Amino acid sequence: MEAFMTKRSAIKHQVREGVLDSREFLQDAKVRRLPPRNGWSPYPSNDERDQAYLKTLKPKSDGQAELMDAVDAHNLVLALGPAGTGKTYLAVAKAVEALEAGKVGRIVLSRPAVEAGESIGFLPGDMEDKLAPYLRPLYDALSDRLSMKRVKALMAEGLIEIAPIGYMRGRTLNNAFIVVDEAQNCTYVQLKMLLTRLGWHSTMVVTGDPHQSDLLPGVSGLSDIAERLEAVPDIAVVRLAERDIVRHPLVASMIGVL
């Protein structure tokens, strides 16, 4: 033991004097150094996607890439397209990304409470409980980017807010990322009211499919609003197509004939 301590003291002395390379001492002691790999980082790179704990948001089509670029470059984006093109998912994912990066202070989710062709009657509970069935797609997208436990914690802190369209009038949403989903079920007056809620340092993404409105024919205002705003500078209107559908291939086939 004493001989080992003496040898170790001698090695430390040689290291201080610059005679011995400390890396040789680590190798003799069977301590494995980390591989250099041009600036090693504890976080996995994009090339090691399968081993990553955080999902990397990547577009799966040219339309999705256009939508993601539009959200990064504009404060107001209208995403129109058929079912399965990832409109809602990308909007919520971008909202989570902005919140986690500290670019916004909260996420505001809004969606019209319109049944798809049938009435399910009155729902029990408070406002969030009543809206929960309608906001299920938004919750699914949130839980895919964050754990459900973290989603509930953020909602309890007010960093994720569920805002019914009927209660949005008169509000100014500053420092927020607003997602308005299923906008084809909003009238022209409702959409005009929603769009004018945009405040300072905020981003709003409006998603919808003009061909799948649950309102009476001619009542939906999404197509009219999109055509009018398409000519306004600094507002992006992204139109997704059948080629951007990322669900089952049969969905794209059905959309083409239905």
N, C-alpha and C positions, 0 to 999 in steps of 0.2 A: 504494500500500500504506500509506504514511504517512498519507494523507488518510483512508483507511478506518479506521485505528487511532484517529485523532483523533476521528472521528465516533462510533466505538464508545465511546471514553472519555467523550465528552460525554453520550452516552445513559445510560451507567452512572451518571454524576454526577447527571443529571436524575432517574433512578430513585431514587437515595439521597435526593435532596432532596424527593421526592414530587411533582415536577412532571409526570413522564411515567409513564403506566401501563405496567408491564412487559408486559402482555398485548398492547399495540399493537406493542411491539418484536418479540414472538414472531410476530405476524401479518406484520409487514414482512419478517421473516427467513424467511418461508414455512415456519415450524415449525407443524405441525398439532397443536393441542391436543386432548386427549381429550374426547369429548362428555360433558356433565354427567350426563344421564339419571338424575337423582335418586340420587346416590351410586353412582358407577360402580365395578364390581368386576371384577377380571380373570377371575373364574370365571363361566361362562355361567349364566343364570337357567333356571328350569324351562320358560319359554316357548321357549327356544332348545334344546329337547331334542335335535334332530337334530345339533347341533354340539357336544354335550357329550361329554367323554371318560369321565366317570363316569356309570354308569347309575343313573337314579333309580328307586328301588323304589316302585312304585305298584300298588295292588290293582286287579284287573280284574273283580271282582265284589263283591257285598255280603258274601259269606262270607269272601273273602280279606281284606277290610277288617276284619271282625270278628276274624279270626285275628291280624292284625298288631296290632290294638289290645289283644288279649288278651296277646300276648307282651310288649308294652310295660308292661302293668299288673300282670302276675302272674309269679311265679317258677316256676310249674308249669302247663304247658298241655298238654292232650291234643287233638290235631287228628285227627278221624275223618272219613273221606269217601272217595268213589270215586276211581278212578285219573284223573289228569289235572287235579285241582283245585289243584295247586301246593303241596301240603302240604310236601313235602320241600324244594322250592326256596325257599319263604318262610322255612322254619325255618333253612336254611343261610344265606340272605341276611341274616336277622336276627342270626345268630351272627357273621358277618363284620362286620356293621355295629357290633355291640357290641365286637368285638375292635379294630377300627380306631379306635373312639371312646375306647378305654381303659376301658370299663366292666367288662370281664372280662380275665383274664390269659391265657386259653387257650380253645380250642374242643375239645370231646371228642365224637367221632362214634362211634356204636355201632349195630350192625345184626346181626340173627341170621344165621348162616351156614346158611341153609336153601335147598336147591335147589327150583326151581319144577317139581316133579313128576318130575324125573329126576336121577340121580346122575352127577356128572362125575368121580368118583374122587378120588384124592389129588392135591394140587397141590404143586409144588416151591417152594422158597424159604423165607424166614423168615416170621414171623407176618403182616407187612404184605403180602407177596407172596401168601400164601394167601388173605388177606381181600380183596385188590384186586378180584377179579371181583364179589364181593358188594357192595362199597362203590362200584362204578362210578357209580351215580346220585348219590351224595354228592360224588364227585370232579367230576362234570359240573357240578353246581350251584356248587361252589367255584371251578372254573376259569371259570365265567361271571361271577362277581363279582370274582375276582382272576386275574392271569395264572398260568399253570401254573408258571412259574419262581418266582413269589412263593409259591405253594402249597408247592412243594418246599422252599423256604427256611424257611418257617414250620414245616413238619413236621420239618426238620432241627434247628430250634431248640427243638422241643417245644411250640410255641404251638398247633399243630394236632395232636391225638393221635387215633390210631385205637385204640379200646378194644373188644376182643371182649367180648360179653356174658358168656362163660364165665369171664372174668378180672376181672369187676367186683365180685365179692363181697368185702366187707371194706374197700372203698375209701370215702373221703369226698372228694367233689369240691367243693372250695372255689374261689371266684373263677373260675368256669368257666361256659361256655355249652355245655350238653349237648344233643345231638340224638340221639334214639333213633328210627331209621327202621324201617319194615316191622314195627311192633310187633304186628301181627296174627299173626306167626309166633313169638310168645313165649307161653309158658304163664303161667298166673296166678302161679305161684311166681317165675318169672323177672321178670315185670313188678313184682311186689312188691319183689323185691331191687333192681331198677334204680331204682325211684322213691325208695327209702330211701337211695340214694347221694347225694342232694342235700345240698350243704353250704352254708356261709355265702356270701352275695354271689354266688349262682349262679342260673342260669335253666335249666330243663329243658323241652324240647319233645318230646313223644312223638307220632309220626305213624303212621297205619296205616289200612287198610281192612278192617273186620271181615268183609266179604263175599268177600275174596280171600285167605284163609288157606291156606297150603300144608301145614298140619298136619292131622292126622286130625280129623274132626268132633267138636266139643265140647272139643278140647284147648286152643284159643286162649283166652287170658284177657283179651283187650283189651276186649271188650264188657262183661264183668262188672266189670272194674276201672273203666271209664268210668262205668258206672251207679252204682257205689259212691262215686266221687269227685265226681260231679256235685253231691251235696248238701253237700260240704265247702266252707266259705268259703275265699276266697283261692286257689282252684284253678279254672281255667277249662277247660271241656270244650266245644270248638267242633266242631259237626257240619256239615260241608260237604255240599252236595247236587249233583244233576246240573246245576243251573243255574250252578254254580261251575266247571264243567269248562272249561278254557282250551286244551285240545288241539284236534285236528281235530273239526269238528262231528259227524262220524260216531261219535266216541267216546261223546259224550253220547247219541246215538241207540241205540248198541249197549248201553250200560249200562242203558238203560230196558227192554230186552227180554231181556237175557241173565240 
